[in-house]
Structures are given as C-alpha cells and as structure tokens.
C-alpha cells in the first residue's frame, strides 16, 4: 500500500508519499476530531493506545491519492510541527522502519496539495482495505464538530474572552448563558429553551467533578499551551485555570456557552488542571 512505502521527495515515483502536514497522536495532544480521549482517538484509526503515542503524517502519493501514514517516531514529528509553527522549513522524512501503518484518506481537512500531482482524492480501494478516512462535515453538528468548535475557542481565547468582558471575573455568580456561534459553524440556532444551556452546562460540570473521584480515560482532561481542555459525552469545556470557562454541547448546535468564575469554578478548574495530561 502506498502509505507504507518510504516517504520521499516530490520527484520520486508514484508509490512514494509527498508530505503535506502532520499531527501528534499522544495522550496529551491528539486531533480531538477523532474522539473525546486518547484511547478513543486511537480506536478511530484502529491503533492500540500505547503510552508513547504516534505521529500522523498526511500526504499524497504520486497519483494524488490521500494517505495518512502512522509512525512511531513521535519526536521527529514533534520537531517538524514545532519548526513549521515557527515558520521554518523542515523536511519531514520518517524512516521506513518507523512506519506503523498507512490508512487511505485524511481524518482532518488539509488545505494544501502536493505540486505536480493530481488533485487530492481517495485512493482506489483494494479488497480488504478500510474505508477512506474523511474529515467531518461542516454542514452537520455532532461530537466531532463540537470538539472542533472547542478547539477554535481555545485557539482564539482572547477574542471569545473579550466578548464576555468583566462579567467573568471573581465575584460574579457562576452561570451560563447562550453565547455566540462556534467559529466556522454558521449562525447560532435560534429559539433555544431558556433552561437548555443551564441544564447542559450543569450536567457537564457535574460530570467533571466526577472525574476527580473516578479518573476518566487518559486524555479526557488535558492541558495544551496553558489551556485546559476537557471532554465528555455530549460536551466540551475550554478554560483557563485563573479565569473562566466556555462549554459547547451536542444538544445546542453552534452555541458557545460562557461559564462565569463565581465561588465554585476556580476550585474545580484547579483540581482538573492538577490531574490533566500535559502535551509534550
């Protein structure tokens, strides 16, 4: 299968992969689109949840087909991602011996394409091949879209925090109210019942307190670049330990719900942060 062949330069033959981008799949840092926690994310790709994790390399073969190549050289992929984030060039070329498997398709949307090859497309299936991986639809709302929305809130925290203003500071009552639309998700749903946000947010906070008594699967609570992220059945939370939180719910499509700091939230966030898995 093309994804298991050596990763090479763009002038190589059709069986070699032209690397476009990459991601980490580790207990503390994984594409949240794949699942609420690390074991779930691994299961989505048919992988065992090894503590060391994996690197995910996304590219095209010489025919333009999309492939996701899973490698066990996590450090190499991490260095490549850090270099790209800093605007530096880095030739990500994992050794063939580090390749765990090659999967058709991409689980994430990749905006770039390899030059000199056909446009990205799913490879021709062969007998026994799994169905190609595909990114979640932007026209629907469900767990994957909810987690992606939470990712965007974390990425643009300052913008979302500014919408709340001083209402989230200490001394304000802990509450939730309908928020603006999740980034990139279209307009918010209109006419949500007044009790809906409160019910869903209270359920999420209750389940988060339960995590302190019975630890959830690894990666369900994690800290990435100083941002606390937690997920559960039907909800996602984004927070800063010294500030407030935002919650997204499956039951309220495209709504971002602010949770004010109040008297109880600080202790909960501190306890969650203490148990969170840190990204390496």
N, C-alpha and C positions, 0 to 999 in steps of 0.2 A: 504494500500500500504506500502511496506517495508520502504520506505523513511520517512514515517510519524510516525514510531514506535520509542520508546526510543532508544537513541544511547548508546550502551553498550560495554562491554569488549569482547575480541576475543573468549572467551569460552562460549558465550551466544548462544541462539538458532538461527535458520536460518532467523528469521524475524528481527533481530537486525543488526544495521549498524556498521561496523568496519571502523573507521575514518582513512583516509589516509592523507589528507591535507585540506586546507581551503583557502578562499579568501574573501575579503571585497567587498561589492557592495554598495557604498555610493557615494554622489555627487562628492567627491574629489578623490575617489580611487575605481576603478571598473575594471574588466577584459576588456581591450579595445577590445578584440576579439568580444565582444558582441555588440559593437556599438560605434558611434562617441561621444556620450554623455550619461549622466546618464539616462535620460528618455528612450533613445533607448536601452540601456543595460537592463533596467528593462523590457521593452516591449518584448525583445528577450526571456525572461523567463516567460512571462505572469504575471508580477508583476506591482503593482502601484508604481510610483516613489516617495515614501514617503521620506521626508527630512532626517529622522533618518537613513535610509538605512537598509541594511540586511547583514547577514553573510551567506556565501555559504560553506557548508561542503560537501566534496567529499569522498565517501567511497563505500564499497561493503557490500552486505548482506551475509548471511550465505551460499547462493548458488553461491556467487561470482559475482552477478549482480551489475552493476554500478548504483549508485544513487547520485543525487545532492539534498541535503537537505537544504532548505532555512529557516533560523532562524532570529528572530528579536532581539536576544541578541548580538548586534554588539560589545559591549565592550568585551564580553567573547571571541569572535572570534579574535578580535584585539590583546588581550593579548596572545592568543595561537600563532598567527602568529609572534608576536614580540619575544616570547620565542623561537620558532623554528628557527627564523632568527639568534638568538644569540647562537644557538647550544644547547639549554636547552630542556629537556623533558617537555612536557605539555600534560596532559590528557584532551583533548577537549571532554567534555560530556555535551552538552546543555540540559537543562531541556525540557521534552516533551512539556510543555506549551509554550515554545518559538518557536516551530516548526510552520512555516507558511505553507509550502507545501513540498512535495517530488516529484522530477522530475526524470524520468528514464534517464540514461546516464550521461555523463560529457561533458560540453561545452569546457573544456580545456584538454590538454593532461596531464595525470597523470602518472608519471614514476614508481611509486611504486605499490605494490599489497599487500593485506592482507594475512598474513601467515595462512596456514591451511584451506583455502577455494579454490574453483576452480578459474581458471584464469579469469580475468575481462572480462565480456561480457554484452551485453544488456539484460535486464530482458524480460521475456516472456510477450508480450503485452496482456492487457485485454481490453475488449470493452470500448471505450471512453478514453483510455489512450492517451496522446500526444506521438508523435514520439520521440524516444530517442534523447537526446542531443548528438552531436558529435563534436569533435574539427575540425577546418578547415583543409582541405587537404594541405599537403606540396608540392603537385605536381602542384598546381594551383596558380594564383596570382589574388587577388581581394581586396576589402576593408578590410576583416579580416586579410589577410596576410600582407597587407600594414601596418595596425596598429600594428601587432605583430612585424614586422620589425622595426618600430619606437620604440617599447618597448625595443628591443635589442640594438638599437643605444643608447638609454638613459641609459641602464644598463652598457654598455661598452663605455661610452662617451669618456674617456681618450684615448682609442685605436683609435676611429674614429677621435678625435680631433688631435691626433698626425699625422695622415695621411695628414692633411691639412697643418700643420706646422704654420709658422708665416704669411701665406697668409691671415689668417682670422682676423689679428689684426686691430686696428684702423688705418685709413688712406688708407686702401685698398678699391677699388671700390666694391660696392655691386653687386654681380653677382652670377650666378650658373653655375656649370659645371658638366658633367656626373661624378658620383662617382663610388665607388666600389660596389660589390654586397651586398645586405642586408644580415645580419647574418643568416646563416642557410637556405638561399633561393637559393643556387646554383649559377652558374656563371651569370654575368650580361648579359642582352640582347645586342647583337652586332648590329651596324648599325643604331642606333637611329639618327633621323634627328637632325642637329645641333641646330635648333630653338626649338625643342621639350622641353628640360629642361627649357629654358628661359621662354617659353610660360606658361608651367605648374606652375613654381615657381612664376612667376609674378601674375598669377591668384590666387594662394594660398595667397600671400602677400596682394593682393587687397581685398580678402575676409576677411583676418584677420583684416585689417583696418576697414572694415565694421562692425566687431564685436564691435569695440569701439563706434560706433554710434548706433547700434541696438544690444544689448546683445543677444548672441546665447543661445540655451538651456543649462541648468546648466551642468557643467562637460565638455563642449566642449573645454574650456580653463581651465587648472588646473596646479597646481604646486605640484610635488611629489618629496620629498627629494631634494629640491633645483633645480629640473629640470623642465623647462617649457614645457608643452605638450599641443598641440592644434590640433584639427582635423576638417575636413570639407569634403564636398562632393568630393571625389576623391583624397584627400591629407592628409598628416600628417606632423606636424612640431615638432621637438625636438630642444631645445635651452637652453643655459644658458644666463641669462639676461646680464651679464657682458662680454659676449663672442660672439660667432657666432651661427648659426643655421644649421640644416640639414632638408631637405624636402624629403619625399617619395611620389610618385604619382602612382595612379592606372594605368595610361597610360604608365608608364615606369617600367615594371616589374623588381623587384630586384635591382633597382638603388637607391643609396643614394646620394642626391644632396647637396653639401655644399653651403650655402648662406653666403657670406662674410659680415663682420660687416659694413663697409662703413659709409656714413653720415646719412642714414635713419633708418637702422635696430635698432640701440640702443634705439631710442625713441619708436619705435613700440614694442620692447620686454619689455621695462619698463612699457608701458601702459597696455600691455597684462598681465604682472605679477601683476599689481595692481588690475586687475579685476578677476584674476584666483581664482578658488576654491582651498583651501588648504586641503590636506588629514589630517585626524585626527589620 
